[in-house]
Amino acid sequence: MLIKIAQLFLSLTILISLHEFGHFWFAKKFKCRVDKFYLFFDFLFPFAGMLNFALFKKKIGDTEYGIGWFPFGGYVQIAGMVDEQMDKTIIDSEPKPWELRSKPAWQRLLVMMGGIIVNFVLGIFIFWMVLWYYGEKTLPNTSLKEGVMVDSVAYNLGLRNGDHIIALDNKIVTALNRVPVEIVMNGVEHIQGVHSNGQKFDLAITDKDRAVILKSLKHAKFLEPRFIANVGYVDSTMFAATAKLQKKDQIIAVNDKNVLYYDELRTQLRENAGKLVVLTLLRGNDTVRTKCNVTTNGTIGFNPGFVNKFEIKETNYNLFQAFVQGFSDGMELIVLQAKQFVVIFTVPEAHKQVGGFYTMVQQMSPVWDWYAFWRFTAFLSLALAFMNFLPIPMLDGGYIMFILWEMVTRKKVSDKIIYYANQVGLFIVLALMVYANTDWLRD
């Protein structure tokens, strides 16, 4: 868990620092005075006058650079801007030449767009570099010779272990991990395929089904490749270690009921939850029997390895090809972010799946994996760009909304209106954050 938290902390630190640098750079470019540039808050956010102190600070020129004690976000304090500090004196004074509010609308627009621009460019850049350095490995749907394993949600829809998913709304499926995305985000209405007995199927999907699938994805995989399992890793604190299971052992029977695939083994263990079972193991050329307790959750404490040899497709990219694919991946992610809002308002109870830091921690790798880390950071950077563009006061998008209104109507929105709009926006943002970060209570 600590490794997961450390990866998320590093990712957010990088993204927040560079986001605020985007605002900082444009502000300096247009000769605005920047009073502070802080990673994290040096006060109890959002109460600007409470517990004000910094872990580190150093003033260079007009700007105080520092690290705040409150490890949440960060900010750039630009003179003449109604910001997180909610300084009300700004609305009762005349603009000064060095203040943001005295600058032309197009310059103020770029200052407020600075963080979004940096997050967008950074996300694309990371995708580009990861593809160029690591390449891409995918598991084509055609290589799933044993079909798929299904969770209880997929089973209730009519899917079965060993099924082959062929198409969604008559469009050929190329990769299994795209199936839940297409169903939830793109509104797929039919799953076509073939059962293990050769019978074809065409299953209808409703909005209610989409809601159930979306909820289940926090805990299960809906669909995953079916495989013949052996023991990959044994938890030394669990029953599997007590029963002396070893790496590469293949469990071929539970209480003399034969199992071949991992889903069959999982079913037998769940049926014997909380009991003592006899496991029959294939260890090299030997057959071994051992007794093992099963937890009340139907587990014994091992991670599976694979007997199947999946045909992984490896794609290497030159610098230009990596950029094209990285840009495409990034734009698809932005589109999916927009579709999430449609899902929240159209799929029943989808709002309950909105997640915060707890959900993000769960998505991190349990071991330090730079490939997974940079992929997640690229995703999060583009997600932050999209979220900050939303026209909600207090977010960058709120300021941008007021500036665009001014540019279209030729009438500047007063500082007083922006100040009070930001108070409303702050309440909205805090309410959303509290709701998102109580995801562990809804988990």
C-alpha positions in Angstrom: 0.0 0.0 0.0 2.8 2.4 0.8 4.3 1.9 -2.6 1.0 2.7 -4.2 0.6 5.9 -2.1 4.2 6.9 -2.9 3.6 6.5 -6.7 0.4 8.5 -6.5 2.1 11.2 -4.4 5.0 11.6 -6.9 2.6 11.7 -9.8 0.5 14.4 -8.3 3.5 16.4 -7.2 4.9 16.4 -10.8 1.6 17.3 -12.3 0.6 20.1 -9.8 4.1 21.7 -9.9 4.0 21.8 -13.7 0.4 22.9 -13.9 1.2 25.9 -11.6 4.3 26.6 -13.6 2.1 27.1 -16.7 0.2 29.9 -14.9 3.5 31.3 -13.6 5.3 31.4 -16.9 2.6 33.2 -18.8 2.1 35.7 -15.8 5.8 36.5 -15.9 5.8 36.7 -19.7 3.1 39.4 -19.5 4.9 41.2 -16.7 2.4 40.4 -13.9 3.8 40.4 -10.4 3.8 36.8 -8.9 3.8 37.0 -5.2 3.9 33.2 -4.4 4.6 29.9 -6.1 3.8 27.1 -3.8 3.6 23.3 -4.0 0.9 22.4 -1.5 -0.8 25.1 0.6 0.9 27.1 3.3 -2.5 27.5 5.0 -5.5 25.3 5.9 -7.2 25.2 2.6 -9.7 26.8 2.0 -9.2 29.0 5.1 -6.5 31.4 3.9 -6.0 33.0 7.3 -5.7 29.8 9.3 -2.5 27.9 10.2 -0.2 29.9 7.9 3.2 28.4 7.7 5.5 26.8 5.1 7.9 23.8 5.3 10.2 25.7 3.1 10.3 29.1 1.5 12.7 31.4 -0.3 12.1 34.8 -1.9 13.7 35.5 -5.2 12.8 38.9 -6.7 9.1 39.6 -6.1 8.2 35.9 -5.8 8.2 33.7 -2.7 8.8 30.1 -3.6 7.8 27.5 -1.1 6.4 24.1 0.0 3.3 24.3 2.1 2.4 22.0 5.0 -1.0 21.1 3.7 -0.3 18.3 1.1 -3.2 19.1 -1.2 -2.7 20.8 -4.6 -0.7 24.0 -4.9 -1.1 27.5 -6.1 0.4 30.6 -7.8 -0.6 33.9 -6.2 -0.7 36.4 -9.1 -1.2 40.0 -8.2 -4.7 41.2 -9.1 -6.3 37.8 -9.3 -9.1 36.6 -7.1 -7.6 33.2 -6.1 -7.6 30.6 -3.4 -6.7 33.2 -0.8 -10.1 35.0 -1.3 -8.6 38.5 -0.7 -11.6 40.7 -0.6 -9.6 44.0 -0.7 -9.0 43.4 -4.4 -12.6 44.3 -5.3 -12.3 47.8 -3.6 -9.1 49.0 -5.2 -8.1 50.2 -8.7 -6.1 47.9 -10.9 -2.3 48.4 -10.9 -0.1 48.0 -14.0 1.6 44.9 -12.6 -1.7 43.2 -11.7 -3.4 40.5 -13.9 -6.7 42.4 -14.0 -5.0 45.3 -15.7 -3.8 43.2 -18.7 -5.6 42.7 -22.0 -8.2 39.9 -22.1 -6.1 37.8 -24.4 -3.2 37.9 -22.0 -5.4 37.0 -19.0 -6.8 34.2 -21.1 -3.4 32.7 -21.7 -2.4 33.1 -18.0 -5.5 31.1 -17.0 -5.0 28.6 -19.8 -1.4 28.1 -18.8 -1.9 25.2 -16.4 -4.4 23.4 -18.8 -2.0 23.8 -21.7 0.9 22.3 -19.7 -1.2 19.4 -18.5 -2.4 18.7 -22.0 1.0 18.9 -23.6 2.6 16.9 -20.8 0.1 14.1 -21.1 0.6 13.8 -24.8 4.4 14.0 -24.3 4.5 11.2 -21.8 2.3 8.9 -23.9 4.7 9.7 -26.8 7.9 8.9 -24.8 6.5 5.8 -23.2 5.5 4.4 -26.6 8.8 5.3 -28.1 10.9 3.8 -25.2 8.8 0.8 -24.2 6.7 0.1 -27.3 3.3 -1.4 -26.8 2.2 -4.9 -25.8 -1.4 -6.0 -26.4 -3.3 -9.2 -26.1 -5.3 -9.6 -29.3 -8.8 -11.1 -28.9 -7.9 -13.7 -31.5 -5.2 -15.2 -29.2 -7.7 -16.2 -26.5 -7.9 -19.8 -27.5 -9.6 -20.8 -24.2 -12.1 -17.9 -24.4 -12.9 -15.7 -21.4 -13.5 -16.0 -17.6 -16.5 -14.0 -16.4 -17.4 -12.5 -13.0 -20.9 -12.7 -11.5 -22.1 -9.5 -13.3 -21.1 -10.9 -16.7 -22.7 -14.3 -15.8 -26.0 -12.6 -15.0 -25.9 -11.0 -18.4 -25.8 -14.4 -20.0 -22.0 -14.8 -20.6 -20.3 -18.0 -19.5 -16.7 -19.1 -18.8 -15.1 -20.3 -22.1 -17.2 -17.9 -24.2 -15.6 -16.2 -27.2 -16.6 -12.5 -27.5 -16.6 -11.8 -31.2 -18.3 -8.4 -31.7 -20.1 -5.5 -30.0 -23.0 -4.1 -32.0 -21.6 -6.1 -34.9 -18.2 -4.4 -34.8 -15.3 -6.9 -34.4 -13.6 -6.9 -30.9 -9.9 -6.6 -31.2 -8.9 -6.4 -27.5 -10.8 -7.8 -24.5 -10.0 -4.8 -22.3 -12.0 -2.6 -24.7 -15.3 -4.5 -24.0 -16.3 -2.8 -20.7 -15.2 0.6 -22.0 -17.3 0.2 -25.1 -20.3 -1.0 -23.2 -20.3 1.7 -20.5 -18.8 4.7 -22.4 -20.0 4.2 -25.9 -23.4 2.7 -25.2 -23.0 -0.7 -26.8 -26.4 -2.4 -26.9 -25.4 -6.0 -28.0 -22.6 -8.4 -27.3 -22.2 -11.1 -30.0 -20.1 -14.3 -29.6 -20.0 -18.0 -29.3 -20.4 -20.2 -26.2 -17.9 -23.0 -25.6 -20.4 -25.5 -26.9 -20.4 -23.7 -30.3 -23.8 -22.0 -29.9 -23.9 -18.4 -31.0 -25.3 -15.7 -28.8 -26.5 -12.1 -29.0 -27.0 -10.5 -25.6 -28.9 -7.2 -25.2 -27.4 -4.6 -22.8 -29.6 -2.0 -21.0 -28.8 1.1 -19.1 -29.5 -0.8 -15.9 -26.9 -3.4 -17.0 -24.4 -0.6 -17.7 -24.9 0.7 -14.2 -24.2 -2.7 -12.7 -21.1 -3.2 -14.9 -19.7 0.2 -13.9 -20.2 -0.5 -10.2 -18.6 -3.9 -10.5 -15.4 -2.7 -12.2 -14.0 -1.4 -8.9 -13.9 -4.9 -7.5 -13.7 -7.3 -10.5 -12.7 -7.4 -14.1 -16.0 -8.3 -15.7 -14.1 -10.3 -18.4 -10.6 -11.6 -18.4 -8.7 -14.2 -20.5 -9.4 -17.8 -19.4 -6.3 -19.7 -18.5 -5.0 -22.9 -17.0 -3.5 -21.8 -13.7 -0.6 -22.8 -11.6 0.8 -21.2 -8.5 2.7 -18.0 -9.3 3.2 -16.5 -5.8 2.4 -17.8 -2.3 1.6 -15.3 0.5 3.7 -16.5 3.4 1.1 -15.3 5.9 -1.8 -17.3 4.4 -3.2 -20.9 4.3 -1.5 -21.7 1.0 1.9 -21.3 2.7 0.8 -23.5 5.6 -0.3 -26.2 3.1 3.2 -25.9 1.6 2.1 -24.9 -1.9 5.0 -24.1 -4.1 5.6 -21.9 -7.1 4.6 -23.7 -10.4 2.4 -26.1 -8.6 -0.8 -26.8 -10.6 -4.0 -27.4 -8.6 -5.8 -30.1 -10.5 -8.5 -31.1 -8.0 -10.3 -29.7 -4.9 -11.8 -32.5 -2.7 -11.3 -34.8 -5.6 -13.4 -32.6 -8.0 -11.2 -32.1 -11.0 -10.4 -28.5 -12.1 -8.5 -27.4 -15.2 -9.1 -23.6 -15.5 -8.6 -21.0 -12.9 -12.3 -20.1 -12.9 -13.1 -23.7 -12.1 -10.6 -23.6 -9.2 -12.0 -20.3 -8.0 -15.6 -21.7 -8.0 -14.6 -24.7 -6.0 -12.8 -22.6 -3.4 -15.8 -20.3 -3.0 -18.1 -23.3 -2.6 -15.8 -24.4 0.3 -15.3 -21.0 1.9 -14.4 -21.3 5.5 -13.7 -25.1 5.3 -10.8 -27.4 5.2 -10.2 -28.9 1.7 -7.9 -31.5 0.1 -6.0 -30.1 -2.8 -4.5 -32.3 -5.5 -1.4 -30.8 -7.0 0.7 -31.5 -10.1 4.3 -30.8 -9.1 6.6 -31.5 -12.0 5.9 -35.2 -12.8 4.5 -35.9 -9.3 1.0 -35.8 -7.9 0.8 -34.3 -4.4 -2.1 -34.1 -2.0 -2.3 -31.6 0.8 -4.9 -30.2 3.2 -5.6 -26.5 3.1 -8.0 -24.1 4.9 -10.0 -21.7 2.8 -10.9 -18.2 4.0 -14.5 -17.1 4.3 -13.9 -15.1 1.1 -13.0 -18.3 -0.8 -9.3 -17.7 -1.1 -6.2 -19.6 0.1 -3.5 -17.0 -0.4 -1.7 -17.3 -3.8 -1.5 -15.4 -7.0 -1.9 -17.5 -10.2 0.7 -18.0 -12.8 0.0 -19.0 -16.3 0.3 -22.4 -18.1 -1.2 -20.9 -21.3 1.2 -19.1 -23.6 -0.7 -16.1 -24.9 0.3 -14.7 -28.2 1.2 -11.2 -27.1 1.4 -8.6 -29.9 4.4 -6.4 -29.5 4.6 -3.1 -31.5 7.7 -0.9 -31.6 7.5 2.7 -32.7 10.0 5.1 -34.2 9.9 8.7 -32.8 7.3 9.9 -35.3 5.1 6.9 -35.1 5.1 7.1 -31.3 4.0 10.7 -31.5 1.1 9.9 -33.8 0.0 7.0 -31.6 0.5 8.9 -28.4 -1.5 11.9 -29.7 -4.3 9.5 -30.8 -4.3 7.8 -27.3 -4.4 11.2 -25.6 -7.2 12.5 -27.6 -9.2 9.3 -27.1 -8.7 9.8 -23.4 -10.0 13.4 -23.5 -13.1 12.2 -25.4 -13.6 9.4 -22.8 -13.4 12.1 -20.0 -16.2 14.0 -21.7 -18.3 10.8 -22.1 -17.9 10.1 -18.4 -20.1 13.2 -17.7 -22.7 11.9 -20.1 -22.6 8.5 -18.3 -22.9 10.2 -14.8 -26.1 11.9 -15.9 -27.6 9.1 -18.0 -26.6 5.8 -16.4 -28.5 5.0 -13.2 -26.4 5.5 -10.0 -23.3 6.1 -12.1 -22.5 9.1 -9.8 -21.8 6.6 -7.0 -18.8 5.4 -8.8 -17.1 8.8 -8.8 -13.8 8.3 -7.0 -11.1 10.3 -5.3 -7.7 9.6 -3.8 -8.7 6.2 -2.5 -9.8 5.0 -6.0 -6.6 6.4 -7.5 -4.4 4.6 -5.0 -6.2 1.3 -5.8 -5.3 1.8 -9.5 -1.5 2.1 -8.8 0.8 -0.9 -9.2 1.6 -2.7 -5.9 5.3 -2.8 -7.0 7.2 0.2 -8.4 6.6 -0.1 -12.1 7.9 2.9 -14.1 5.9 1.9 -17.2 2.6 1.8 -15.3 3.6 4.9 -13.4 4.2 7.0 -16.5 1.1 5.7 -18.2 -1.0 6.6 -15.2 0.7 10.0 -14.9 -0.1 10.7 -18.6 -3.7 9.7 -18.0 -4.0 11.9 -14.9 -2.4 14.9 -16.6 -5.0 14.8 -19.4 -7.8 14.2 -16.9 -6.6 17.3 -14.9 -6.5 19.4 -18.1 -10.1 18.4 -18.9 -11.4 18.9 -15.3 -9.8 22.3 -15.0 -11.4 23.4 -18.3 -14.9 22.9 -16.8 -16.7 26.3 -16.5 -16.9 26.2 -12.7 -15.9 29.3 -10.8 -12.6 28.8 -8.8 -11.4 26.3 -11.4 -9.3 27.6 -14.3 -12.4 27.1 -16.5 -14.4 29.5 -14.4 -11.9 32.3 -15.1 -11.7 31.4 -18.7 -15.6 31.5 -19.0 -15.6 35.1 -17.6 -12.7 36.2 -19.9 -14.4 34.7 -23.0 -17.6 36.5 -22.1 -15.7 39.7 -22.0 -14.0 39.1 -25.3 -17.4 38.3 -27.0 -19.5 41.1 -25.4 -16.7 43.7 -25.0 -17.9 44.1 -21.4 -15.5 43.2 -18.6 -17.0 41.2 -15.7 -16.5 43.1 -12.4 -14.0 41.8 -9.8 -16.9 41.8 -7.3 -18.9 39.4 -9.4 -15.9 37.1 -9.9 -15.2 37.2 -6.2 -18.7 36.1 -5.1 -18.9 33.6 -8.0 -15.7 32.1 -6.7 -17.2 31.8 -3.3 -20.0 29.8 -4.8 -17.6 27.8 -7.0 -15.4 27.0 -3.9 -18.5 25.5 -2.2 -19.3 23.5 -5.3 -15.7 22.3 -5.7 -15.3 21.4 -2.0 -18.7 19.5 -2.0 -17.6 17.5 -5.1 -14.2 16.7 -3.5 -15.8 15.6 -0.3 -18.2 13.4 -2.2 -15.4 12.0 -4.5 -13.2 11.2 -1.5 -15.8 9.4 0.4 -15.6 6.7 -2.3 -14.2 4.3 0.3 -17.5 4.5 2.2 -19.3 3.6 -1.0 -16.9 0.9 -2.0 
